[in-house]
Every structure is written in C-alpha cells, then in structure tokens.
C-alpha cells in the first residue's frame, strides 16, 4: 500500500501538485504543453523503474521537468540541494519519517543515483528517474 502511495506521490510531484507551502508546482504541465506531449503517456511512465533510456520523447520531458524544478542545471549537472529537497518531500508525504531519517534517505539516494553514465542528457534523466523510483520501492518496505 505504501508503495502505491509513494508512486502516486512521484506521479503527482512530477505531474503537478501543491506543496506544503501551497506553491503550485506546474513544471510537468508546462513541459507537457511546451513539448506538445500526451499527458497520459508521460504520467504512465513516471511510476516505472525500468523506463527505456531510448525513449527520447520521455527523456526530453524529464530534462525539462528536472530543469524547471532545479534538479538539473543547464549543463545537465545535478543540483544536490534541489535533488535532496525533492526526495525529502516525497518521503515526508508518503512515509511520514522524521527529519533525520529523511536526510539519511535523501543522502543515500543522491549518492546512489548521481553517478549515471551519460551518453546523452535524455538518457541520464531517464536513468535518474528510474533510480529514484527503484529506491522508493526499496525504502517502502522499510518504513
């Protein structure tokens, strides 16, 4: 059950939600519109931890979303603070863990997911998303 909730949160976070401070996150909607993509198709791929890295359309979508969220900079480097804040939000909403646990989980996932081989930025973005989902599945059983 927690796993489904975690994946739903990822989908919501990646497809638009209101954060605790009620600020509207619309990077996903903006990227879907800007790239003229099918929202349903993008949403379906969010919960997978094995999305094909050859899916160029989805790669461009994730690049756009991660950049708008500040997770990736213009050169494609991962912004550690934004990445960890994103993970803390996911684990707060789904697992209700304390700050120390959230920081530990965010650090672990960051260390595991930041070192992807980069053929292209699109492939790296998909690899990053797959890694995030994989660790959410792993931590779901612990909390």
N, CA and C atoms as an extended XYZ file, in Angstrom:
429
Properties=species:S:1:pos:R:3:atomname:S:1:resname:S:1:resid:I:1 pbc="F F F"
N         0.820       -1.190        0.000 N   UNK     1
C         0.000        0.000        0.000 CA  UNK     1
C         0.873        1.267        0.000 C   UNK     1
N         1.888        1.285        0.877 N   UNK     2
C         2.762        2.456        0.913 CA  UNK     2
C         3.457        2.656       -0.424 C   UNK     2
N         3.800        1.537       -1.069 N   UNK     3
C         4.467        1.627       -2.370 CA  UNK     3
C         3.583        2.355       -3.368 C   UNK     3
N         2.313        2.003       -3.402 N   UNK     4
C         1.389        2.668       -4.327 CA  UNK     4
C         1.263        4.147       -3.989 C   UNK     4
N         1.228        4.434       -2.710 N   UNK     5
C         1.143        5.829       -2.297 CA  UNK     5
C         2.405        6.575       -2.715 C   UNK     5
N         3.564        5.938       -2.521 N   UNK     6
C         4.831        6.573       -2.903 CA  UNK     6
C         4.865        6.848       -4.395 C   UNK     6
N         4.457        5.875       -5.183 N   UNK     7
C         4.461        6.071       -6.628 CA  UNK     7
C         3.444        7.122       -7.040 C   UNK     7
N         2.324        7.138       -6.358 N   UNK     8
C         1.327        8.161       -6.660 CA  UNK     8
C         1.891        9.547       -6.356 C   UNK     8
N         2.645        9.651       -5.277 N   UNK     9
C         3.249       10.939       -4.944 CA  UNK     9
C         4.262       11.352       -5.988 C   UNK     9
N         5.079       10.408       -6.442 N   UNK    10
C         6.034       10.722       -7.513 CA  UNK    10
C         5.260       11.230       -8.721 C   UNK    10
N         4.187       10.525       -9.069 N   UNK    11
C         3.387       10.941      -10.220 CA  UNK    11
C         2.829       12.344      -10.004 C   UNK    11
N         2.329       12.582       -8.811 N   UNK    12
C         1.769       13.896       -8.516 CA  UNK    12
C         2.859       14.960       -8.548 C   UNK    12
N         3.996       14.656       -7.920 N   UNK    13
C         5.088       15.631       -7.913 CA  UNK    13
C         5.614       15.883       -9.308 C   UNK    13
N         5.658       14.836      -10.116 N   UNK    14
C         6.160       15.000      -11.473 CA  UNK    14
C         5.087       15.481      -12.439 C   UNK    14
N         3.842       15.439      -12.033 N   UNK    15
C         2.770       15.893      -12.915 CA  UNK    15
C         1.958       17.019      -12.289 C   UNK    15
N         2.532       17.672      -11.295 N   UNK    16
C         1.922       18.864      -10.729 CA  UNK    16
C         1.204       18.605       -9.422 C   UNK    16
N         1.527       19.367       -8.403 N   UNK    17
C         0.853       19.255       -7.118 CA  UNK    17
C         1.020       20.563       -6.365 C   UNK    17
N         0.381       20.642       -5.203 N   UNK    18
C         0.605       21.770       -4.314 CA  UNK    18
C         1.486       21.280       -3.190 C   UNK    18
N         2.562       21.966       -2.952 N   UNK    19
C         3.482       21.584       -1.879 CA  UNK    19
C         2.925       22.074       -0.557 C   UNK    19
N         3.639       21.747        0.501 N   UNK    20
C         3.188       22.160        1.830 CA  UNK    20
C         3.000       23.664        1.922 C   UNK    20
N         3.790       24.418        1.230 N   UNK    21
C         3.649       25.872        1.277 CA  UNK    21
C         2.611       26.373        0.274 C   UNK    21
N         1.871       25.457       -0.309 N   UNK    22
C         0.776       25.742       -1.246 CA  UNK    22
C         1.249       26.338       -2.561 C   UNK    22
N         2.536       26.351       -2.771 N   UNK    23
C         3.048       26.833       -4.058 CA  UNK    23
C         2.738       25.782       -5.112 C   UNK    23
N         2.189       26.216       -6.203 N   UNK    24
C         1.811       25.302       -7.282 CA  UNK    24
C         3.050       24.883       -8.057 C   UNK    24
N         3.244       23.589       -8.159 N   UNK    25
C         4.322       23.050       -8.992 CA  UNK    25
C         3.721       22.666      -10.325 C   UNK    25
N         4.047       23.419      -11.339 N   UNK    26
C         3.456       23.155      -12.647 CA  UNK    26
C         4.504       22.876      -13.711 C   UNK    26
N         5.700       22.475      -13.298 N   UNK    27
C         6.757       22.180      -14.269 CA  UNK    27
C         6.318       21.093      -15.244 C   UNK    27
N         5.649       20.083      -14.726 N   UNK    28
C         5.236       18.965      -15.565 CA  UNK    28
C         4.185       19.390      -16.583 C   UNK    28
N         3.221       20.164      -16.128 N   UNK    29
C         2.193       20.655      -17.047 CA  UNK    29
C         2.814       21.570      -18.092 C   UNK    29
N         3.698       22.443      -17.644 N   UNK    30
C         4.371       23.357      -18.561 CA  UNK    30
C         5.177       22.587      -19.592 C   UNK    30
N         5.936       21.594      -19.135 N   UNK    31
C         6.767       20.808      -20.061 CA  UNK    31
C         5.912       19.996      -21.025 C   UNK    31
N         4.823       19.437      -20.522 N   UNK    32
C         3.923       18.680      -21.394 CA  UNK    32
C         3.382       19.581      -22.493 C   UNK    32
N         2.986       20.789      -22.117 N   UNK    33
C         2.455       21.743      -23.090 CA  UNK    33
C         3.542       22.231      -24.042 C   UNK    33
N         4.676       22.654      -23.482 N   UNK    34
C         5.763       23.176      -24.313 CA  UNK    34
C         6.257       22.157      -25.333 C   UNK    34
N         6.334       20.895      -24.910 N   UNK    35
C         6.853       19.847      -25.790 CA  UNK    35
C         5.753       19.163      -26.606 C   UNK    35
N         4.510       19.608      -26.382 N   UNK    36
C         3.341       19.060      -27.087 CA  UNK    36
C         3.257       17.540      -26.941 C   UNK    36
N         3.245       17.114      -25.677 N   UNK    37
C         3.241       15.693      -25.359 CA  UNK    37
C         1.884       15.258      -24.837 C   UNK    37
N         1.669       13.971      -24.885 N   UNK    38
C         0.457       13.368      -24.350 CA  UNK    38
C         0.643       13.183      -22.850 C   UNK    38
N        -0.140       13.889      -22.077 N   UNK    39
C        -0.018       13.857      -20.617 CA  UNK    39
C        -0.194       12.450      -20.067 C   UNK    39
N        -1.146       11.706      -20.577 N   UNK    40
C        -1.400       10.347      -20.090 CA  UNK    40
C        -0.200        9.436      -20.311 C   UNK    40
N         0.441        9.585      -21.458 N   UNK    41
C         1.621        8.756      -21.743 CA  UNK    41
C         2.771        9.108      -20.814 C   UNK    41
N         2.963       10.384      -20.558 N   UNK    42
C         4.043       10.793      -19.662 CA  UNK    42
C         3.762       10.300      -18.243 C   UNK    42
N         2.528       10.430      -17.811 N   UNK    43
C         2.146       10.004      -16.466 CA  UNK    43
C         2.346        8.502      -16.284 C   UNK    43
N         2.044        7.722      -17.306 N   UNK    44
C         2.187        6.265      -17.219 CA  UNK    44
C         3.637        5.849      -16.999 C   UNK    44
N         4.569        6.611      -17.529 N   UNK    45
C         5.987        6.258      -17.412 CA  UNK    45
C         6.607        6.659      -16.075 C   UNK    45
N         5.965        7.545      -15.356 N   UNK    46
C         6.528        8.077      -14.118 CA  UNK    46
C         6.779        6.988      -13.081 C   UNK    46
N         5.888        6.018      -12.970 N   UNK    47
C         5.983        5.016      -11.911 CA  UNK    47
C         6.891        3.846      -12.234 C   UNK    47
N         7.415        3.792      -13.434 N   UNK    48
C         8.278        2.674      -13.820 CA  UNK    48
C         9.701        2.901      -13.328 C   UNK    48
N        10.349        1.814      -12.931 N   UNK    49
C        11.767        1.931      -12.591 CA  UNK    49
C        12.642        1.339      -13.686 C   UNK    49
N        12.009        1.012      -14.806 N   UNK    50
C        12.751        0.421      -15.927 CA  UNK    50
C        12.361        1.051      -17.261 C   UNK    50
N        12.033        2.331      -17.229 N   UNK    51
C        11.710        3.035      -18.467 CA  UNK    51
C        12.913        2.970      -19.396 C   UNK    51
N        12.673        2.633      -20.640 N   UNK    52
C        13.756        2.522      -21.615 CA  UNK    52
C        14.469        3.857      -21.783 C   UNK    52
N        15.782        3.802      -21.722 N   UNK    53
C        16.573        5.016      -21.913 CA  UNK    53
C        16.564        5.477      -23.362 C   UNK    53
N        16.035        4.668      -24.241 N   UNK    54
C        15.952        5.036      -25.653 CA  UNK    54
C        14.699        5.848      -25.973 C   UNK    54
N        13.844        6.074      -24.996 N   UNK    55
C        12.622        6.846      -25.189 CA  UNK    55
C        12.992        8.335      -25.189 C   UNK    55
N        13.337        8.839      -26.354 N   UNK    56
C        13.832       10.212      -26.469 CA  UNK    56
C        12.801       11.251      -26.053 C   UNK    56
N        11.545       10.993      -26.365 N   UNK    57
C        10.491       11.938      -26.000 CA  UNK    57
C        10.399       12.076      -24.488 C   UNK    57
N        10.399       10.947      -23.797 N   UNK    58
C        10.318       10.982      -22.337 CA  UNK    58
C        11.589       11.587      -21.743 C   UNK    58
N        12.719       11.322      -22.360 N   UNK    59
C        13.971       11.926      -21.909 CA  UNK    59
C        13.907       13.439      -21.968 C   UNK    59
N        13.376       13.979      -23.069 N   UNK    60
C        13.243       15.434      -23.199 CA  UNK    60
C        12.264       15.992      -22.168 C   UNK    60
N        11.194       15.251      -21.916 N   UNK    61
C        10.229       15.651      -20.896 CA  UNK    61
C        10.906       15.744      -19.528 C   UNK    61
N        11.661       14.711      -19.154 N   UNK    62
C        12.321       14.715      -17.848 CA  UNK    62
C        13.387       15.799      -17.741 C   UNK    62
N        14.120       16.028      -18.820 N   UNK    63
C        15.100       17.124      -18.806 CA  UNK    63
C        14.384       18.430      -18.483 C   UNK    63
N        13.294       18.668      -19.162 N   UNK    64
C        12.512       19.888      -18.958 CA  UNK    64
C        12.025       19.987      -17.510 C   UNK    64
N        11.423       18.910      -17.006 N   UNK    65
C        10.887       18.915      -15.641 CA  UNK    65
C        12.000       19.102      -14.618 C   UNK    65
N        13.068       18.324      -14.751 N   UNK    66
C        14.159       18.420      -13.782 CA  UNK    66
C        14.812       19.798      -13.809 C   UNK    66
N        14.898       20.410      -14.969 N   UNK    67
C        15.459       21.766      -15.043 CA  UNK    67
C        14.526       22.770      -14.382 C   UNK    67
N        13.248       22.667      -14.664 N   UNK    68
C        12.296       23.612      -14.075 CA  UNK    68
C        12.235       23.471      -12.557 C   UNK    68
N        12.466       22.274      -12.061 N   UNK    69
C        12.488       22.031      -10.616 CA  UNK    69
C        13.845       22.361      -10.000 C   UNK    69
N        14.828       22.677      -10.841 N   UNK    70
C        16.157       22.995      -10.341 CA  UNK    70
C        17.009       21.779      -10.032 C   UNK    70
N        16.533       20.595      -10.377 N   UNK    71
C        17.281       19.364      -10.115 CA  UNK    71
C        18.448       19.229      -11.084 C   UNK    71
N        18.255       19.664      -12.321 N   UNK    72
C        19.335       19.690      -13.314 CA  UNK    72
C        19.596       21.133      -13.710 C   UNK    72
N        20.867       21.491      -13.849 N   UNK    73
C        21.164       22.823      -14.362 CA  UNK    73
C        21.236       22.766      -15.888 C   UNK    73
N        21.518       23.883      -16.505 N   UNK    74
C        21.517       23.946      -17.972 CA  UNK    74
C        22.557       23.035      -18.614 C   UNK    74
N        23.646       22.757      -17.906 N   UNK    75
C        24.665       21.869      -18.473 CA  UNK    75
C        24.382       20.404      -18.166 C   UNK    75
N        23.324       20.146      -17.389 N   UNK    76
C        22.938       18.773      -17.088 CA  UNK    76
C        23.474       18.234      -15.782 C   UNK    76
N        24.167       19.064      -15.007 N   UNK    77
C        24.668       18.625      -13.703 CA  UNK    77
C        23.520       18.603      -12.696 C   UNK    77
N        23.573       17.654      -11.772 N   UNK    78
C        22.539       17.537      -10.751 CA  UNK    78
C        22.814       18.544       -9.639 C   UNK    78
N        21.779       19.298       -9.270 N   UNK    79
C        21.856       20.223       -8.149 CA  UNK    79
C        21.539       19.418       -6.890 C   UNK    79
N        22.541       19.191       -6.081 N   UNK    80
C        22.404       18.324       -4.906 CA  UNK    80
C        21.290       18.775       -3.971 C   UNK    80
N        21.232       20.058       -3.653 N   UNK    81
C        20.221       20.548       -2.711 CA  UNK    81
C        18.808       20.374       -3.244 C   UNK    81
N        18.579       20.722       -4.498 N   UNK    82
C        17.239       20.577       -5.078 CA  UNK    82
C        16.830       19.117       -5.152 C   UNK    82
N        17.773       18.264       -5.517 N   UNK    83
C        17.500       16.826       -5.603 CA  UNK    83
C        17.099       16.284       -4.230 C   UNK    83
N        17.875       16.620       -3.215 N   UNK    84
C        17.587       16.123       -1.867 CA  UNK    84
C        16.286       16.701       -1.319 C   UNK    84
N        16.005       17.969       -1.606 N   UNK    85
C        14.737       18.558       -1.169 CA  UNK    85
C        13.554       17.859       -1.812 C   UNK    85
N        13.682       17.526       -3.085 N   UNK    86
C        12.636       16.779       -3.785 CA  UNK    86
C        12.411       15.438       -3.091 C   UNK    86
N        13.488       14.729       -2.778 N   UNK    87
C        13.359       13.431       -2.110 CA  UNK    87
C        12.758       13.574       -0.717 C   UNK    87
N        13.162       14.604        0.008 N   UNK    88
C        12.591       14.820        1.344 CA  UNK    88
C        11.086       15.022        1.259 C   UNK    88
N        10.640       15.748        0.270 N   UNK    89
C         9.207       15.971        0.090 CA  UNK    89
C         8.491       14.659       -0.196 C   UNK    89
N         9.061       13.835       -1.073 N   UNK    90
C         8.461       12.531       -1.382 CA  UNK    90
C         8.351       11.694       -0.117 C   UNK    90
N         9.423       11.611        0.641 N   UNK    91
C         9.411       10.760        1.824 CA  UNK    91
C         8.592       11.347        2.960 C   UNK    91
N         8.408       12.641        3.003 N   UNK    92
C         7.544       13.256        4.008 CA  UNK    92
C         6.095       12.892        3.747 C   UNK    92
N         5.674       13.041        2.512 N   UNK    93
C         4.273       12.826        2.183 CA  UNK    93
C         3.888       11.355        2.205 C   UNK    93
N         4.803       10.468        1.876 N   UNK    94
C         4.449        9.062        1.759 CA  UNK    94
C         4.783        8.213        2.968 C   UNK    94
N         5.825        8.553        3.661 N   UNK    95
C         6.297        7.678        4.717 CA  UNK    95
C         6.219        8.297        6.101 C   UNK    95
N         6.065        9.594        6.169 N   UNK    96
C         5.945       10.262        7.453 CA  UNK    96
C         7.145       10.047        8.367 C   UNK    96
N         8.332        9.985        7.805 N   UNK    97
C         9.524        9.740        8.611 CA  UNK    97
C        10.077       11.055        9.152 C   UNK    97
N        10.895       10.953       10.188 N   UNK    98
C        11.421       12.171       10.817 CA  UNK    98
C        12.525       12.800        9.973 C   UNK    98
N        12.919       14.006       10.376 N   UNK    99
C        13.900       14.780        9.601 CA  UNK    99
C        15.232       14.059        9.447 C   UNK    99
N        15.687       13.421       10.506 N   UNK   100
C        16.963       12.706       10.444 CA  UNK   100
C        16.890       11.552        9.439 C   UNK   100
N        15.790       10.806        9.461 N   UNK   101
C        15.617        9.705        8.508 CA  UNK   101
C        15.523       10.234        7.082 C   UNK   101
N        14.778       11.328        6.901 N   UNK   102
C        14.651       11.912        5.558 CA  UNK   102
C        16.004       12.338        5.020 C   UNK   102
N        16.802       12.975        5.855 N   UNK   103
C        18.129       13.417        5.425 CA  UNK   103
C        19.005       12.226        5.066 C   UNK   103
N        18.935       11.185        5.863 N   UNK   104
C        19.731        9.982        5.602 CA  UNK   104
C        19.312        9.325        4.293 C   UNK   104
N        18.008        9.193        4.091 N   UNK   105
C        17.495        8.586        2.858 CA  UNK   105
C        17.869        9.450        1.656 C   UNK   105
N        17.670       10.753        1.767 N   UNK   106
C        17.985       11.654        0.651 CA  UNK   106
C        19.468       11.583        0.296 C   UNK   106
N        20.330       11.552        1.306 N   UNK   107
C        21.769       11.439        1.047 CA  UNK   107
C        22.106       10.130        0.356 C   UNK   107
N        21.520        9.038        0.835 N   UNK   108
C        21.792        7.725        0.248 CA  UNK   108
C        21.329        7.665       -1.205 C   UNK   108
N        20.111        8.099       -1.455 N   UNK   109
C        19.580        8.049       -2.825 CA  UNK   109
C        20.398        8.965       -3.734 C   UNK   109
N        20.756       10.139       -3.249 N   UNK   110
C        21.586       11.041       -4.048 CA  UNK   110
C        22.900       10.368       -4.424 C   UNK   110
N        23.567        9.774       -3.451 N   UNK   111
C        24.855        9.123       -3.720 CA  UNK   111
C        24.709        7.966       -4.706 C   UNK   111
N        23.622        7.236       -4.613 N   UNK   112
C        23.423        6.089       -5.494 CA  UNK   112
C        23.005        6.499       -6.903 C   UNK   112
N        22.270        7.585       -7.018 N   UNK   113
C        21.675        7.948       -8.309 CA  UNK   113
C        22.453        9.009       -9.089 C   UNK   113
N        23.354        9.702       -8.462 N   UNK   114
C        24.012       10.818       -9.151 CA  UNK   114
C        25.089       10.397      -10.133 C   UNK   114
N        25.572        9.192      -10.042 N   UNK   115
C        26.698        8.757      -10.868 CA  UNK   115
C        26.244        7.924      -12.055 C   UNK   115
N        25.373        8.436      -12.861 N   UNK   116
C        24.938        7.692      -14.035 CA  UNK   116
C        25.847        7.953      -15.219 C   UNK   116
N        26.072        6.923      -16.003 N   UNK   117
C        26.833        7.098      -17.240 CA  UNK   117
C        26.015        8.001      -18.147 C   UNK   117
N        26.660        8.984      -18.777 N   UNK   118
C        25.927        9.963      -19.574 CA  UNK   118
C        26.250        9.831      -21.045 C   UNK   118
N        25.444        9.039      -21.750 N   UNK   119
C        25.543        9.014      -23.208 CA  UNK   119
C        24.950       10.317      -23.735 C   UNK   119
N        23.738       10.574      -23.307 N   UNK   120
C        23.038       11.813      -23.644 CA  UNK   120
C        22.331       12.300      -22.387 C   UNK   120
N        21.964       13.556      -22.368 N   UNK   121
C        21.266       14.106      -21.216 CA  UNK   121
C        19.900       13.450      -21.040 C   UNK   121
N        19.222       13.144      -22.145 N   UNK   122
C        17.924       12.477      -22.065 CA  UNK   122
C        18.027       11.115      -21.407 C   UNK   122
N        19.027       10.344      -21.794 N   UNK   123
C        19.234        9.024      -21.183 CA  UNK   123
C        19.589        9.172      -19.705 C   UNK   123
N        20.400       10.166      -19.391 N   UNK   124
C        20.778       10.399      -17.996 CA  UNK   124
C        19.560       10.781      -17.157 C   UNK   124
N        18.651       11.581      -17.711 N   UNK   125
C        17.438       11.982      -16.988 CA  UNK   125
C        16.547       10.777      -16.721 C   UNK   125
N        16.404        9.903      -17.707 N   UNK   126
C        15.604        8.690      -17.514 CA  UNK   126
C        16.272        7.786      -16.486 C   UNK   126
N        17.575        7.645      -16.574 N   UNK   127
C        18.318        6.813      -15.621 CA  UNK   127
C        18.131        7.355      -14.201 C   UNK   127
N        18.166        8.669      -14.042 N   UNK   128
C        17.967        9.293      -12.738 CA  UNK   128
C        16.566        9.002      -12.211 C   UNK   128
N        15.564        9.176      -13.045 N   UNK   129
C        14.184        8.897      -12.621 CA  UNK   129
C        14.015        7.432      -12.258 C   UNK   129
N        14.556        6.521      -13.073 N   UNK   130
C        14.465        5.086      -12.779 CA  UNK   130
C        15.110        4.773      -11.432 C   UNK   130
N        16.243        5.383      -11.171 N   UNK   131
C        16.959        5.168       -9.914 CA  UNK   131
C        16.130        5.668       -8.727 C   UNK   131
N        15.542        6.837       -8.851 N   UNK   132
C        14.709        7.383       -7.780 CA  UNK   132
C        13.566        6.429       -7.471 C   UNK   132
N        12.866        5.981       -8.491 N   UNK   133
C        11.723        5.083       -8.290 CA  UNK   133
C        12.185        3.766       -7.670 C   UNK   133
N        13.311        3.250       -8.118 N   UNK   134
C        13.847        1.994       -7.580 CA  UNK   134
C        14.104        2.125       -6.071 C   UNK   134
N        14.681        3.230       -5.647 N   UNK   135
C        14.951        3.410       -4.219 CA  UNK   135
C        13.687        3.679       -3.422 C   UNK   135
N        12.716        4.313       -4.011 N   UNK   136
C        11.437        4.476       -3.318 CA  UNK   136
C        10.834        3.108       -3.058 C   UNK   136
N        10.899        2.232       -4.041 N   UNK   137
C        10.394        0.866       -3.850 CA  UNK   137
C        11.159        0.163       -2.726 C   UNK   137
N        12.466        0.339       -2.709 N   UNK   138
C        13.296       -0.302       -1.682 CA  UNK   138
C        12.954        0.219       -0.289 C   UNK   138
N        12.871        1.526       -0.154 N   UNK   139
C        12.596        2.110        1.157 CA  UNK   139
C        11.158        1.881        1.601 C   UNK   139
N        10.275        1.669        0.674 N   UNK   140
C         8.871        1.428        1.015 CA  UNK   140
C         8.742        0.255        1.973 C   UNK   140
N         9.538       -0.765        1.782 N   UNK   141
C         9.446       -1.943        2.642 CA  UNK   141
C        10.018       -1.685        4.038 C   UNK   141
N        10.857       -0.673        4.178 N   UNK   142
C        11.472       -0.371        5.468 CA  UNK   142
C        10.611        0.515        6.354 C   UNK   142
N         9.790        1.343        5.740 N   UNK   143
C         9.008        2.295        6.529 CA  UNK   143
C         7.601        1.876        6.524 C   UNK   143
